[in-house]
């Protein structure tokens, strides 16, 4: 019996992440790059060059995200 699996099923938790849309495949799926540099395939509608929120478990686009630049500073 997996309690975490049952908990996630009860509350239908989404794992939200951000990615920038860089292309659209012929089947309509979106090609996007995450902030870490990974390429993901997403389901939904978005404009090329826009940043979107998506559910990491399902790959479904949740909405448009603001364009934010991330910078790393050494300490």
C-alpha positions as CSV (number, residue, x, y, z in Angstrom):
1,X,0.0,0.0,0.0
2,X,1.6,3.3,-1.2
3,X,0.3,6.2,0.9
4,X,1.9,8.8,-1.3
5,X,0.2,7.5,-4.4
6,X,-3.1,7.4,-2.6
7,X,-2.6,11.0,-1.3
8,X,-1.7,12.3,-4.8
9,X,-4.8,10.5,-6.3
10,X,-7.1,12.1,-3.7
11,X,-5.8,15.7,-4.1
12,X,-4.7,15.4,-7.8
13,X,-1.6,17.5,-7.2
14,X,0.1,19.2,-10.1
15,X,3.8,19.6,-10.4
16,X,4.1,23.1,-12.0
17,X,7.2,24.1,-14.0
18,X,8.2,26.7,-16.6
19,X,9.5,26.3,-20.1
20,X,10.0,28.4,-23.2
21,X,8.3,27.3,-26.4
22,X,10.8,26.9,-29.2
23,X,8.8,25.0,-31.8
24,X,5.7,23.2,-32.8
25,X,5.7,19.6,-34.2
26,X,3.5,18.5,-37.1
27,X,1.2,16.6,-34.7
28,X,0.5,19.9,-32.8
29,X,2.7,19.2,-29.7
30,X,4.9,22.0,-28.5
31,X,8.7,21.7,-28.2
32,X,9.9,23.7,-25.2
33,X,13.2,24.2,-23.2
34,X,13.2,24.3,-19.5
35,X,15.4,26.6,-17.4
36,X,17.7,23.7,-16.7
37,X,18.2,23.2,-20.5
38,X,16.1,20.1,-20.9
39,X,13.8,19.7,-23.9
40,X,10.2,18.7,-23.2
41,X,7.1,18.0,-25.4
42,X,3.9,19.7,-24.2
43,X,0.2,19.4,-25.0
44,X,-1.7,22.6,-25.4
45,X,-1.7,26.0,-27.2
46,X,1.1,28.6,-26.9
47,X,2.9,31.1,-29.1
48,X,6.5,30.5,-30.2
49,X,9.0,32.3,-28.0
50,X,6.6,32.6,-25.0
51,X,7.3,31.1,-21.6
52,X,4.5,28.8,-20.2
53,X,3.6,27.0,-17.0
54,X,3.1,23.3,-17.5
55,X,2.3,20.3,-15.4
56,X,5.4,18.1,-15.2
57,X,3.5,14.9,-14.8
58,X,1.1,15.3,-17.7
59,X,2.9,17.7,-20.0
60,X,-0.2,19.9,-20.2
61,X,0.2,23.6,-20.7
62,X,-1.4,25.4,-17.7
63,X,-1.0,29.0,-18.9
64,X,1.4,31.7,-20.0
65,X,4.2,32.7,-17.6
66,X,5.9,36.1,-17.4
67,X,9.2,36.5,-19.2
68,X,11.8,36.5,-16.4
69,X,15.6,36.4,-16.7
70,X,17.3,34.2,-14.3
71,X,20.8,35.1,-13.2
72,X,23.3,33.3,-11.0
73,X,25.6,35.1,-8.7
74,X,28.6,33.6,-7.0
75,X,29.0,34.0,-3.3
